[in-house]
Amino acid sequence: MDPAKVEAITKWLRSTSVTEVRSFLGLAGYYHRFVEGFSRLALPLTKLIRKGEKFVWNEEREKSFEELKQRLVSAHVLTLPSGSGGFQIYSDASKNCLGCVLMQHGKVIAYASRQLKPYE
């Protein structure tokens, strides 16, 4: 990751508005594939930017914010897939999120996750 982006993430202050939360999630979301369980970690913050949601920064959101910052600056290096050998996919689901990891030869190739809609 670009050292300037790492510095920007580590110095990012607690958000005081929906616009600031969106801005942080925009930057963090760009690197989501490097963070295992990104959607689960970001859920308290994404709930905050939903239409009609009152802006209340609580302990759960602070924890989510700090954990995302930490995971982003210490993200694992992903491996490129090789032409030989098979792939393994490990998946996980909860009431709110889906997640998976694609691996080959015991090394992570990609992470994927997403939040579920209320009707799912």
N, C-alpha and C positions, 0 to 999 in steps of 0.2 A: 504494500500500500504506500502511496505517496506520503513522504514524511510531513508535508504541509497539511495533508488531510488528517493524519494521526494527531498532529498538534491541535488542529481545529476541533477534533472530536474530544480530546482530553480537556481542552479549555472551555468547552461548551457549557454555558451556565444553565441552571434550571429554567425551564420555560415559564413565561408569565402570561402567555396568550395562546390561543389556538393556532395563530399564524406561526409562532415560534415552534410549536410542537410539530406542525406540518413540515416546517423547514428541516428540523432535526430528522424526522422520519423519512424525508426525501433523501437526505444524505445517507442515512443508515440503510435505507431500502436499496440503494444502489449496490451495496455490498452484502445484501442478504444471503447470497449463495455461499458466502464464506462463514456464516454463523449458524451453527446447529440450533434448531428450534427458534429461529428468528421470529416467526409469527407469534409463537407462544410468549416470547419475551416482550414483544411489542404490543401485545393485546391491551394492557392497561392504558397505553398511550393512544392507540388507535380508537379506543372507546371514547377518549376525551375529545376527539375531533369530529365525532358524529354530530349530525344536525340535531339540534334541540338539547344536546348534552350541556349541562352547566359546567363551567370551567372550575374544577376543584383539584388542586394539586395535593394529593395525599401521600401517605407513606408507601402505598403499593406502587404508585406512579413514580415516585422518587427511586424506589428500588429497581423498577423496570428500566428507568432512564440510566441509572448508574451501571446496571448490569449490561445493558446494550453497549454503552460506551466502552466498558472493560472488554467485552467480547469482540468488539470491532477492532480495537487496537492490538489485540492479541490473537487475531483470527489465524486459524490453521492454514498452512500452505496446501493448496489443492494440487493433485497430481493429474497429469494428462493421461487419458486412456491409451493403452497400448493395443496393438493389433492382435496380440495373442492372449489367450486366457479368457475366462468368463467374467461376468459381472455379478455382483451381489447387490440387491436392493433391500434395505431394511426400512420398514415403515412403522409409523406410530400414529394413533388417532386418539383424540380426546373429545370432550363435549364441544370445545371451542376451536380446535385447530387440527390440522393434518401436517405430518412431517415425514420426510424420508431422507435417506442418504444413499448415494450410489458409490459403490466401492469396487475396486479391482486389485487383486493381489494384496488385500488387507490395507489398502491406502484409499483415502477419501478422494473421490473425483468431483462430487458435487453434493450440496445440501439443497433441499427444497422444502418449503412449508407454505401454508396459507391458512388464513383464518376462515372459519365457517360462517356462513350467513345464518341469521336466526331461523330461517325456514329449512336449513339443511340439518 
